[in-house]
Amino acid sequence: MIDSVTALTVRQQAVVEALQHELSTGSVLVGEPVTSRPAGVWRSDTVQAPVLLRPDSPAGVATALRACAAEGQPVVTHGGLTGLVAGALTGPEDIVLSTERLQQLTPVDVANRTLLAEAGVTLQAAQVCAAEAGLMLALDLGARGSCTLGGVAATNAGGHQVLRYGMAREQILGVEAVLADGTVVSSLTGVLKNNAGYDLKQLFIGTEGTLGIITRVMLRLRPRWKTQETALVACRDFDSVIDLLNTLDGELGGTLSAFEVFWQDFYRLVGRGGGPLAADCPYYVLVEALGSHPATDAERFADALAQATASGWVHDAVICQSGRERDALWKLRDSVELTLEQGPAAIFDVSLPIADMEAYIARVRTGLRSEWGSDFRLWVFGHAGDGNLHLVVGVGAGSPAEQRRAEACVYAPLATVGGSISGEHGIGLEKKRWLPVSRDRAELDTMRRLKRALDPDNLLNPGRVVDVPAGAGPRA
């Protein structure tokens, strides 16, 4: 039943009344059970939409979208709500479609090394399922326990192992998605090579739910590693960081899987004076190699670090001797929330050539200093081995106007080095105005053409990534 005190628009009311009869029990939530939900990770506000749909099957998603399309009702997709670009924010006229009940995991196909999973399954659950079958899902994020596979695919998430295995799209062989009108596009192939026409899954991977809502993914699994060598290295200058990357990548025979760089301020914060290395160097690098030769991998890893040390690129280093030590190092990397304990701050995600990183961060600091003097906070860390950096910037009271000024300091310098305003978090609502820094007019026009063709009434995650007028149609 609809709560009589909940104010719904005519469209929302019609959708709710239709779907209460068509979807399973518990699939339609209205009022306080919706508006009491958090709007996203590390946010203090709550969901503003008064209606949330949570179908328990892909067919239910299709039914829900058909009902919304019939009424011209905008829909915002919710997965694990771990995104950081305001892609899941809602307004009072929206309806939320949550994938939280799409939880089915099929048994691993060991022969083909694939795993079929519904969109609401968490990344960690898929990782565990693969590991139990003696395989691995080569994708890992700090939010692994909360982020969902649908969201991971929709944002083309990256994470810790991109250097070796690539982004989320490299781990996905097929996708099932539902278009705005309820049409189901199922491209769940389990084969690695498939050149039979257009690769339709790429319409939905990385497009943030603006072209279709992903309901299932066919994941590519890899042989599970047998050795895991991890170290934390201190470097006295950024040239040494680059030389260290090239040395390790060459000497470790393709097993280098993570190369995470901490600028000194970030290392001091997450280490809180108790890190395994003294906090007197400007750069720290967390390196990890995943191998398959227990008899030789540890020695080869140590030899590669010794070579880098002899060359003067490593000032100090500690090699993990146990799983507990390894977990402690990765906890440093994943303790991003500590930056938010220091006051209002914004998290940025950019990508650029590694050779330009030192000069780029210097330009960001200069820009922040020109705007706020010494009254700003900046922490820098990231998957520098694949060109991706994260910056956490704290300025003033964190007002929208101050945020826009901080954005200019972070994004504008990327234009001169061919960088991207998003390495892995996506565009959402927050970065849309800056998209021309990374995409030219022809690219933006092509994005709009795709949106008009697949969602002519602009119902799916409207306003995200690119703006397209509702009802524009394919040729508008």
Buried (B, 14 or more C-beta within 10 A) or exposed (E): EBEEEBEBBEBBBBBBEBBBEBBEEEBBBBBEEBBEBEBBBEEEEEBBBBBBBBBBBBBBBBBBBBBBBBBEBBBBBBBBBBBBBBBBBBEEBBBBBBBBBBBBBEEBBEEBBBBBBBBBBBBBBBBBBBBEBEBBBBBBBBBBEBBBBBBBBBBBBBBBBBBBBBBBBBBBBBBBBBBBBBBBBBBBBBEEEEEEEEBBBBBBBBBBBBBBBBBBBBBBBBEBBEBBBBBBBBBBBBEBBBBBBEBBBEBBEEBBBBBBBBBBBBBBBBBEEEBBBEBEBBBBBBBBBBBEEEEEBBEBBBEBBEBBBEEEBBBBBBBBEEEEBBEBBBEBBBBBEBBBEEEBBBBBBBBBEBEBBBBBBEBBBEBBBEBBEEEBBBBBBBBBBBBBBBBBBBBBEBEEEBBEBBBEBBBBBBEEBEBBBBBBBBBBBBBBEBBEBBBEEEEBEEBBBBBBEBBBBBBBBBBBBBEBEEEBEEEE
